Amino acid sequence: RRLVTSAGASHRENPYYKMTMKMLCRARGGLMAPRRRQLQTARASAGGHGGKSSSAAVVAAGATALVLMSAQSDRPECAGSVMDMLTEMNAKLSSMQSVLGAAAEEKAETVMFTSESVNEGHPDKLADQVSDSIVDACFAQDPDSHVACETCTGTGFVMIFGEITTNAKVDYEAVVRETIKGIGFDAPEKGLDYKTCEVLNRIHAQSVEIGAAVKRSKAIKPEEIGAGDQGHMFGYATDETPELMPLTHSLATGLGYQLTVVRKNGTLPLLRPDGKTQVTVEYEKKGASLKPKRVHTVVISTQHDPA
């Protein structure tokens, strides 16, 4: 009677109790006949619950583990201890079902995300390309070069400055003009002409203190070498695109690249090097998941011939 009462009170709401008790009775062939009848009676008192739950796989796994433990035991388990185990399992499953149910009912939110990209003729990008070209020129002759080159630019001029220690013999002005030419600034009306613009060189050697701290040597472990500069960056990979970049970024940079292509191949000869693109995508946010739904806004701003 105690067993039946306990089963009815603890497991009446568990739809998998009937299945669990059947597995227990089959596995526990060593239980005494009266004990088996008590378990069958308990099973019958908790029957009638055939509903399904999102945690069905977890319930089945828990019941199987319980049966295996009971069947492999060297001594017969008393019905009371078995019921205690079922009671504990039922409580944990109820908690899991509550959590799963809450997650399933979580409402989706709408989130806007925007990425911007600038073309090769934009001042920011032009400055990057000039500095990169100087780094390449130094390392082409001296792999042990220390280069910290900065660039600023405006209408009619480009200025390079920073600290460089190298054995390379570099014509910095020639490197700057060639880079400007490759971008497409070849006429004063475009704001910059590689043939006539002013190139200011304010580069000097690296300080002795920094040079000593960052100098490489076989006797010094890599982790003991100092840093001449520091930076903090972050990023992430996503399955939104084949290149594992955010969709907004891929769209913005793709549009900007196409602007450069049609400008240089003559399709749109009135375009000029400077330009900017911006793409906003609407996402559905559900829990920690973000799913792109549609492109919300596209902005293309480009330098062009007034004609």
Beta strands, then each sheet from edge to edge (+ up, - down):
strand 1: 109-118
strand 2: 146-154
strand 3: 157-165
strand 4: 186-187
strand 5: 192-193
strand 6: 198-204
strand 7: 271-286
strand 8: 289-304
sheet 1: 1+ 7- 8+
sheet 2: 2+ 3- 6-
sheet 3: 4+ 5-
end
